[in-house]
Amino acid sequence: MWLSWLNGLLICTGLIVAIGAQNAFVLQQGLRRQHAWLVAGICALCDWLLVGLGVLGLGALIAQQAMLMEVARWAGAGFLAWQAWLALRRACSRHALVAGGREQASWRGALAATLAVTLLNPQVYLETLVLLGAIGAVQPSPLGFFFGAAMASFGWFFGLAAAAGWLAPRLASQRVWRAIELGIALILAWVAWRLASGVMMPQL
């Protein structure tokens, strides 16, 4: 139970911390104090729903097929390795996160924008339904894995919204930004190695 929970926590953290459109949007709303908690809650809820469907549904179906498990394992490892390489490249560049964009005047606008940023990104389905779902389905405790992933999602999005004012100016610092991206690259590379080596995807 606890090992599955820890796997869910670490794997989801490695995926979710990678700076992208969704995290930038949460940070933006937090800085503007515009429905930041609503935005964070929607992001976390979408993660919970998709990971749950993956672990209990699609992930379980994949786990029953040895060939599909191999495809999921290598596809997931390749995807994470590519993301790690991109993060490493960003760590060596001068780009920094810019939380900007159009105003969100109403909670309905914030709701629609958050759903669009979250669900119109094909990457989210690969990460949650396929990758996390397939890994979670073969854990000793799939439910423990789900709770670990849910805790990572909850902690990250609400923490990001709460700390937006403190984080934004520091993310503009090249030194801090590069350290963050380097940390992301190391986490993703570690997870990719564990997937490729079969540690997290045992043969069935």
N, C-alpha and C positions, 0 to 999 in steps of 0.2 A: 504493500500500500504506500509506504513512505518513499520507497525507491521510485515507484511510478509517479508519485506526486512531485518528487524532485526532478525527474526527467521532464515532466510537463512544464514545470516552472522554468527550468533552464532553457529548454528548447524554445518555448514560446518567447521567453525574454530575448534570446538570441535573434529571433525573427522580428519581433515587434520593435526593438530599439533602433533598428536600421532607419535612419532619417529618410522620410519620404513625404509624399503629398499629404497623407493622413495625419502624420505627426506634426507637419508644418501647419496644417489647418487648426489642429487642437491648440498648438502654441499661439497661433494668431488670435484665436478667439479668447484665449486666456489673457493675452496682453491687452486686448480691447475690452475685456470684461463684458463680453457679449455672449451670454448663454454658455459659458465655458463648461459648467457642470453637465448641462444637457448634452453638449457635444461629446464630452468624455464618456458619459453614460451610454450614448448611442453606439459609439465606437466599441466600447467594452461589450455591450449586449450583442452586437453583430458578431464579434469574435466568439463569444460564448455559444451562440446559436450555430455558427458554422463549424466550430471545433466539435461541438456535441453531435451534430449530424455526421461529421466525419468519423468520430470515434464509434458511435453507435450504429451508423448506417453505412455510408460509403466505405469508410475505413474497414469495417467488418467484412464487407463483400470483397474488398481487395485482399484482405488477410486470408481468405479462403482459397485464393488462387496463387500457387507458388510462383508462376511466371509473372503475374501481375505484381506480386510483392517484389520480385527482382527488378521489374521495370520501375516501380515506385521508388525503390531504394536507390537505384543508380540515377534516376531522373532527379530525385530529391538531393542527392549528393552533388550532382553536377550543378543544379540550380543554386545551392548554397555556396558552392565553391566560386561560382560566377559572381554572386552577391558579395562574397568576401573580397574578391579581386577588385570589384567596383569600389568597395569601401576603402581598400588599400590605396587605390588610385586617388580617391577623394582626399585621403589623409596626406597625400603628397602634393595636392593642389592648393590653390589659394581661395577656393570657393567656400562660402559660409552660408548657413541657413538664413534666408530672409523671410520672415513671417509677415507677408503683406498680402494685399488683395482687396477685393471690393468689400464694402460694408455689409454687414448682416443685421438689418434693423429689427427683425422680428424673430420670434422663436420658430415660426413656421419656415422662415428662410434658412435659419440655422439648421433645422431638422432636414430640410430638403438637400442643402449643400453637404451636410455630413453623410447622408445616405449615398449621395452621388460620389463623393470622394472615396467612400468605403467600398461600395458595392459595384461601382463601374470600373474597378481596377481588377483585371484578370488575375493579377498576382495573388490577391487575397484568397482566391479559390484554390490555387495550387498549394498555398501555404497551410490553409486550414482544413479544407475538405480532403485533400489528397495527402499532403505531407504529414501534417499533425494527425489526421485521421488514421492513416496507415500505421504510423508509429504507435499511436495510442491503442489501436485495436489489438496489438500483440503484447501489450504490457501485462504484467501480472495482475494489475488492477487498472482497467481502463477508466473507471470512475475516478480513481486517485489521480491519474494522468490529467483528466479533464479538469479537476479542481486545481491542480497545479498550474495548468495553462490559464484557467480563468483568473486565478490570483495574480499571475504575471500581467495579464491584460488589464485587470482592474487597477492594480498598483501603478502601472505605467501611465495609463491615460489620465487617471485622476491626479496622480503625482505631477504629471506634466502640466495639467491645467492649473493646479495649485501653485506650482513653482514657476509659472511662465514669466512673471515679472523678474524673477531672479536669474532665470536661465538665459533669456534672450540676449542681453548685452554680453554675456560671457561666451555664448556660442559664436559671437562675431569675432572673438579672439582667435587668430590663426593657431596659436599654440594649443588652446583648449579644444578647438574644433578638430585638429589633427589627432589629438589624444583620444577623443571620442570615436572618431572614425577608425583609428587603429584598434581600439578595443572591440568595436563592432566586427572588424575584419577577423580578429583572432577568435572571437566567439563563433562566428559563422564557419570559419575554417575548421574549428574543433568539431563542431556538430557534423560538418560534411565528412570529415575523416571517420567519425564514429559510424556514420551511415554506410560509407563505402567499405569499411572493415567488417560490417555485419554485427557490430556490438549492439546496436539498437534495433536491428531488424533481423532477429534470429530466423534460421531456416525452419520451416514448418513441415 
